[in-house]
């Protein structure tokens, strides 16, 4: 069983897309009316009553969290419960422009959606969340270089001809990924206590029970209410979903390396907006704060002054919650560079390292993980860690992306 608390910290106060007072959720989606043809065009498997997490469904969640105006959407890869408040499409220009593009994309799937939406009502926000979730899934799938067809019907594969990619069709997971967006932090605490391993928290939280689906839950009141900011919420969603999706690749027999999980998640989140930084911290502990969100400039400065630790030392770290600010930036800087210049090699390392048939080999061996990293790195990159590090540091110091 693995769980992480994702603490959200802001670099600047933007006042972007701040949610107002909530209104009662509409019983019927105004854009699809729940009609099968409209749902198919939108790419949805279902609206309304759907399965959700381990041993609970949408009705169980609604009964537990009475007062949350939950709307339920099941897409090709996600089960989503959304109770986000209405908000106005105004404020920060970057956020408004991005959201207008998303609405234009959404209109291809929901043609009854007005072209000029100024009010983001609950159902529209739920559809936007579904769009964002699937967009992040597509990004991760493209980064991995895989297709959905590669994961279909794992029981029918010939093991001598097709490499084992995990027990299920969702990047190797049997169940779809679950996302819950609430209004009240107290309800997030209630849900996490009941269904996320007994840990009560009001902060953004990921949870992966043994044999169950990954779940990410967040509330508008999380991070002292900053999740009412839609740009911040989108960034946080990208960070945590990226982590969950890569962590689900080829199953969960072998845990995703901390440096790689952090680097991939930061890279995806910063493509939404670099002004907000999300990172791991110990449950119940305090996260670091920083007003310096321009990580590219900061990374070059840290590298020039020898403040980054050797890459091998960073890779050897196993607890993401123990990464300080400099280790967070280093993990992002290396992974972001590798995604641009050595993506095939980086994803090759991940693929080899996550081979579920190697879990027994690693179990109980004090040096099993270190040996596995070295072997997979050499197989993927054709060079040792120090050689790849030298190439990256040279590019970083010279300011090359």
Secondary structure by P-SEA (a helix, b strand, c coil): cbbbbbbbbbcccccccccccccccccccccccccaaaaaaacccccccccccccccaaaaaaaccccbbbbbbcccbbbbbbbbbbbccccaaaaaaaaaaaaaaaaaccccccccccccaaaaaaaaaaaaaaaaaaaaaaaccccccccccccccccccccccccccccccccbbbbbbccaaaaaaaaaccccccccccccccccccbbbbbbbcccccccccccaaaaaaaaaaaaaaaaaaacccccccccaaaaaaaaaaaaaaacccbbbbbccccbbbbbbcccaaaaaaaaaaaacccccaaaaaaccccccccaaaaaaaaaaaaaaaaccaaaaaaaaaaaaccccccccccccaaaaaaaaaaaaaaccccaaaaaaaaaaaaaaccc
